[in-house]
Amino acid sequence: MNSTDWIDVEAACALLGVKPQTLYAYVSRGQVRAEADALDARRSLYARIDVETLARQNRRPRARAEVAEAAIRWGDPVLRTAISELRDGMLWVRGRSLADCAEALTLEEMAAHLWAVEMRICPAVEVPAMGKSPIGRVLAYLAQESADATPMQGRTAEEIALEGRRLLAGVAAALTGHCGGGLLHHRIASAWGIEPPVANELRRALVLLAEHELNPSTFAVRVCASTGASLPATLLSGMATLSGPRHGRVVTLAQKALRAALEDRMPAFLGSLEGRNPYGFGFGHPLYPAGDPRARQILDMLPPDSPESSAIKRMAERLELAPNIDCALSALSEARGLPDDAAFTIFATGRVAGWTAHAIEQATSGEIIRPRARFRSPDDQR
């Protein structure tokens, strides 16, 4: 193809009449081909013929139920939000790029930005020992907090945010098994016995994980919040969803993939997962055809010739896919000698800030989320 056969994101979106995140979803489904711009690797170009074909198809009327069914799987956004949007291959949080937030903010400042309230330090929270594993402790903590909590219905955003700061600190304490005061990345660093330079890397990672639009756990949070439930109950629904091996626990398999590459066991590892989508162990991302920018931000903190960086490069070349955030978190944990569960702890702690923002927005909207089902008989093979 010559240069006129490939168009930039603005031209593609104009032809389709959609936002960039919808275009990225088309790419992830294989409906539109994308490739890196030879003049600027940070930008992607899109096959004009694919875009024009899809534009013609989209002009044909479709039943409302068919559109809704397609949207529920990596499709068009199903909820309006003022919190974040995917644009030009980057997440923007209340008008500020996630990269800029990670460069400048602590998790507490990011939470305040997400919640649209004044920044305050999270209080020190005592969390009783409730299990050996981080996920077991945090689920038990949020369940206990939910027992007698006040519903969010009728409360102001400021009131919910005040409770959110305490719960954010409690989640960090439950995940790490360490209670203390100070900035959250310092508390986690203290629990893991890591030095200030690595603590700053931890700060950046927490901010990068704080928000990611309507992922499965955030959608679960919004459904729960739409009923007016309490904030801890809402966060519990998000944490339970995050614990799944196709969501937050992808980092577990991503860490195994990294170690296999480090130990020259990559062919055997990939052979054991033949047919498995590499997204499930840290490579590729349906929303980022040009590569996950969050992963780049984390991996750039590691020396390019480090064993972890070299192993990821080999794996990415073998798969012909860029590493995603789960791979990057695993690399950071491995390179800095963090506990085996560190990647999940970073993911879960950071994401509580975003969940709380969505809980506030949904609860104060007064709207309930109630999708419709489309019946399919056992004989229907579609």
C-alpha positions in Angstrom: 0.0 0.0 0.0 1.1 3.6 -0.6 0.9 6.4 1.9 -2.6 7.5 0.7 -4.0 4.1 1.7 -3.2 4.8 5.4 -4.9 7.6 7.4 -4.4 9.0 10.8 -6.8 8.8 13.8 -8.5 12.1 13.1 -9.3 11.2 9.5 -10.5 7.7 10.4 -12.8 9.0 13.1 -14.2 11.6 10.8 -15.0 9.0 8.2 -16.7 6.7 10.7 -18.3 9.5 12.8 -16.9 8.0 16.0 -14.6 8.8 18.9 -11.0 7.4 19.0 -11.9 4.8 21.6 -14.5 3.3 19.3 -11.9 3.2 16.5 -9.5 1.3 18.8 -12.3 -1.1 19.6 -12.8 -1.8 15.8 -9.0 -2.4 15.6 -9.1 -4.9 18.5 -11.9 -6.8 16.8 -9.9 -7.1 13.6 -12.3 -4.8 11.6 -9.7 -2.2 10.9 -6.0 -2.8 10.3 -3.5 -0.5 12.1 0.2 0.0 11.8 2.8 2.3 13.4 3.5 5.6 11.6 7.0 5.2 10.1 7.6 8.9 10.8 6.4 8.9 14.4 6.2 5.5 16.3 4.0 7.1 18.9 1.2 7.4 16.3 -0.8 4.8 14.5 -2.2 4.8 10.9 -5.3 3.0 9.8 -6.2 1.2 6.5 -8.4 3.6 4.5 -10.2 0.7 2.7 -11.1 -0.9 6.1 -12.4 2.3 7.5 -14.4 3.1 4.4 -15.9 -0.4 4.3 -16.9 -0.2 7.9 -18.4 3.3 7.4 -20.7 1.9 4.7 -21.7 -1.0 6.9 -22.4 1.3 9.8 -24.8 3.4 7.8 -27.1 0.4 7.5 -29.7 0.5 10.3 -29.3 -2.0 13.0 -31.7 -3.1 15.7 -31.2 -1.5 19.1 -30.6 -4.9 20.7 -27.9 -5.9 18.2 -26.1 -2.6 18.8 -26.2 -3.1 22.6 -25.0 -6.7 22.3 -22.0 -5.7 20.3 -21.2 -2.9 22.7 -20.9 -5.1 25.8 -17.7 -6.7 24.5 -14.8 -4.2 24.1 -17.3 -2.0 22.2 -18.7 1.5 22.4 -18.9 3.0 25.8 -22.2 2.0 27.5 -22.1 4.8 30.2 -21.6 8.5 30.1 -18.8 9.7 32.4 -16.9 12.9 33.0 -14.0 11.0 34.7 -11.9 9.6 31.9 -11.7 8.9 28.2 -9.3 7.0 25.8 -8.1 9.4 23.2 -5.1 9.3 20.8 -3.8 6.1 22.4 -3.7 7.6 25.9 -6.1 7.8 28.8 -7.1 11.3 29.8 -8.4 11.8 33.4 -10.6 14.8 33.8 -8.7 16.6 31.0 -5.2 15.6 32.1 -3.2 12.8 30.5 -2.4 9.8 32.6 1.3 10.2 31.7 1.3 13.7 33.1 -0.5 12.5 36.3 2.1 9.7 36.8 4.9 12.2 36.4 3.7 14.7 39.0 1.1 13.2 41.4 1.0 11.0 44.4 -1.9 8.5 44.7 -3.6 10.8 47.2 -3.4 13.7 44.8 -4.6 11.5 41.9 -7.6 10.4 44.1 -8.4 14.1 44.8 -8.2 14.9 41.1 -10.4 11.9 40.2 -12.9 12.7 42.9 -12.9 16.5 42.2 -12.3 17.3 45.8 -9.5 18.9 47.9 -6.4 16.7 48.4 -5.9 15.3 51.9 -3.6 12.6 53.3 -5.3 9.3 54.0 -5.7 8.5 57.7 -3.7 5.7 59.3 -6.0 2.7 59.5 -5.7 -0.3 61.8 -6.8 -3.5 59.9 -6.9 -6.7 61.9 -5.2 -9.8 60.4 -7.8 -11.7 58.4 -6.0 -14.2 56.3 -2.6 -15.0 54.8 -3.1 -14.0 51.2 -3.5 -10.3 50.2 -6.7 -10.9 48.2 -8.2 -12.9 51.1 -7.4 -10.1 53.6 -8.7 -7.3 51.4 -12.0 -9.1 50.6 -12.5 -9.8 54.3 -11.7 -6.2 55.2 -14.2 -4.7 52.7 -16.8 -7.3 53.7 -16.4 -6.3 57.4 -16.6 -2.6 56.5 -19.8 -3.2 54.5 -21.7 -4.8 57.3 -23.0 -1.6 58.9 -22.0 1.0 56.4 -24.2 3.9 55.4 -25.7 3.7 51.9 -24.4 6.3 49.4 -27.9 7.3 48.3 -28.6 10.8 49.3 -25.0 11.6 50.4 -22.9 14.3 48.8 -19.7 13.7 46.8 -17.6 15.3 49.6 -19.1 12.9 52.2 -18.4 9.9 50.1 -14.9 11.1 49.3 -14.1 11.4 53.0 -15.1 7.8 53.5 -13.1 6.9 50.4 -9.8 8.2 51.9 -10.2 5.9 54.9 -11.1 2.9 52.8 -8.2 3.5 50.4 -5.8 3.5 53.3 -7.6 0.4 54.7 -7.2 -1.5 51.4 -3.5 -0.7 51.3 -3.1 -1.9 54.8 -5.1 -5.1 54.2 -3.2 -6.0 51.0 0.3 -5.4 52.6 -0.5 -6.5 56.1 1.1 -3.2 57.3 -0.6 -0.4 59.2 1.0 3.0 59.3 0.8 6.7 58.3 2.2 8.9 55.7 1.8 8.9 51.9 0.5 5.6 50.6 3.5 4.8 48.4 5.7 5.3 51.5 3.5 3.0 53.5 3.7 0.2 50.9 7.5 0.8 50.5 7.9 0.5 54.3 5.9 -2.8 54.3 8.2 -4.2 51.6 11.4 -2.7 52.9 12.3 -0.8 49.7 14.5 2.3 49.3 13.3 5.8 48.3 14.2 5.6 44.6 12.1 2.4 44.2 9.3 4.0 46.3 9.1 6.7 43.7 8.7 4.1 41.0 5.9 2.6 43.1 4.3 6.0 43.3 4.2 6.3 39.5 2.8 2.8 39.1 0.0 3.4 41.6 -1.1 6.5 39.7 -0.9 4.7 36.4 -3.2 2.0 37.7 -5.7 4.4 39.4 -8.1 4.6 36.5 -8.9 2.9 33.2 -12.3 3.8 32.0 -15.0 1.1 32.1 -13.1 -2.1 32.7 -14.9 -5.1 34.2 -14.3 -4.2 37.8 -15.2 -0.5 37.3 -18.4 -1.5 35.6 -19.2 -3.8 38.6 -18.6 -0.9 40.9 -20.9 1.3 38.9 -23.7 -1.3 38.8 -23.5 -1.7 42.6 -23.3 2.1 43.2 -26.3 2.6 41.0 -28.4 0.8 43.6 -27.4 3.3 46.3 -25.3 0.7 48.1 -22.6 1.7 50.6 -19.1 2.6 49.4 -17.4 -0.4 51.0 -19.9 -2.7 49.5 -19.4 -1.1 46.1 -15.6 -1.4 46.4 -16.1 -5.0 47.5 -17.9 -5.7 44.2 -15.0 -4.2 42.3 -12.3 -6.1 44.3 -14.1 -9.4 43.8 -14.3 -8.8 40.1 -10.6 -7.7 40.0 -9.6 -11.0 41.6 -10.5 -13.0 38.5 -7.7 -14.6 36.4 -9.0 -12.6 33.3 -8.7 -9.3 35.0 -6.5 -8.3 37.9 -5.0 -11.7 38.4 -3.6 -11.7 34.9 -0.4 -10.4 36.6 0.1 -13.9 38.1 0.4 -15.5 34.7 2.3 -12.5 33.4 4.9 -13.1 36.1 5.2 -16.7 35.1 5.6 -15.7 31.5 8.4 -13.3 32.4 10.2 -15.9 34.6 10.0 -18.4 31.7 11.6 -15.9 29.4 14.3 -15.1 32.0 15.1 -18.8 32.5 15.1 -19.6 28.7 11.9 -21.6 29.0 9.9 -19.5 26.7 9.1 -22.1 24.0 7.9 -24.6 26.6 5.8 -21.9 28.4 4.2 -20.8 25.2 3.6 -24.4 24.1 1.7 -25.0 27.4 -0.6 -22.1 26.6 -1.1 -22.9 22.9 -4.3 -21.2 21.7 -4.4 -18.9 24.7 -4.8 -15.2 23.9 -1.4 -13.5 24.9 -3.5 -10.7 26.5 -4.1 -13.2 29.3 -0.4 -13.3 30.2 0.7 -9.7 29.6 1.0 -9.0 25.8 -1.2 -7.0 23.5 -4.2 -4.9 24.5 -7.5 -4.5 22.6 -7.7 -0.8 23.4 -4.1 0.0 22.4 -3.2 -1.3 19.0 0.0 0.7 19.1 1.0 -0.5 22.5 -0.1 0.1 26.1 1.3 3.5 27.1 1.1 2.6 30.8 3.4 -0.3 30.2 5.9 1.9 28.4 5.9 4.3 31.3 6.7 1.6 33.8 9.2 -0.3 31.6 11.1 3.0 30.9 12.0 3.0 34.6 14.1 -0.1 34.1 17.5 -0.1 32.4 17.1 -1.1 28.7 19.8 -3.8 29.2 18.3 -5.3 32.4 17.5 -9.0 32.3 13.8 -8.2 32.6 13.8 -5.7 29.7 15.7 -8.1 27.5 13.4 -11.0 28.4 10.3 -8.9 27.6 11.8 -7.8 24.3 12.4 -11.4 23.3 8.9 -12.4 24.2 7.3 -9.4 22.4 9.3 -10.2 19.3 8.2 -13.9 19.4 4.5 -12.9 19.9 4.7 -9.8 17.6 2.8 -8.0 20.4 3.8 -5.2 22.7 3.8 -5.8 26.5 0.8 -4.5 28.4 0.4 -3.2 31.9 0.3 -6.6 33.5 3.6 -7.6 32.0 5.1 -4.2 33.0 4.0 -4.6 36.6 5.5 -8.1 36.7 8.8 -6.8 35.4 8.9 -4.0 37.9 8.2 -6.4 40.7 10.8 -8.9 39.5 13.5 -6.3 38.8 13.1 -4.7 42.2 12.8 -7.9 44.3 9.3 -7.1 45.4 7.0 -9.8 47.0 5.3 -12.3 44.6 1.9 -10.6 45.2 3.3 -7.0 44.7 1.9 -6.6 41.2 -1.6 -7.4 42.3 -1.3 -5.2 45.4 -0.2 -2.2 43.3 -3.0 -2.8 40.8 -5.7 -3.2 43.5 -4.6 -0.3 45.7 -4.3 2.2 42.8 -7.6 1.1 41.2 -9.5 1.9 44.4 -9.1 5.6 43.6 -10.7 5.2 40.3 -13.5 2.9 41.6 -14.4 5.5 44.2 -14.6 8.2 41.5 -17.0 6.1 39.5 -19.0 5.2 42.6 -19.4 8.9 43.5 -20.4 9.8 39.9 -22.9 7.0 39.6 -24.4 7.3 43.1 -24.9 11.0 42.8 -26.5 10.7 39.4 -29.5 8.9 40.8 -29.6 6.6 37.8 -29.8 2.8 38.1 -27.9 0.5 35.7 -30.2 -2.3 34.4 -29.3 -3.8 31.0 -31.7 -6.1 29.1 -31.1 -9.7 28.3 -31.4 -11.2 24.8 -32.8 -14.7 25.1 -30.9 -17.4 23.2 -32.4 -20.9 22.9 -30.2 -23.9 23.3 -30.6 -24.6 19.5 -29.4 -21.1 18.6 -25.7 -21.4 17.6 -25.1 -17.7 16.8 
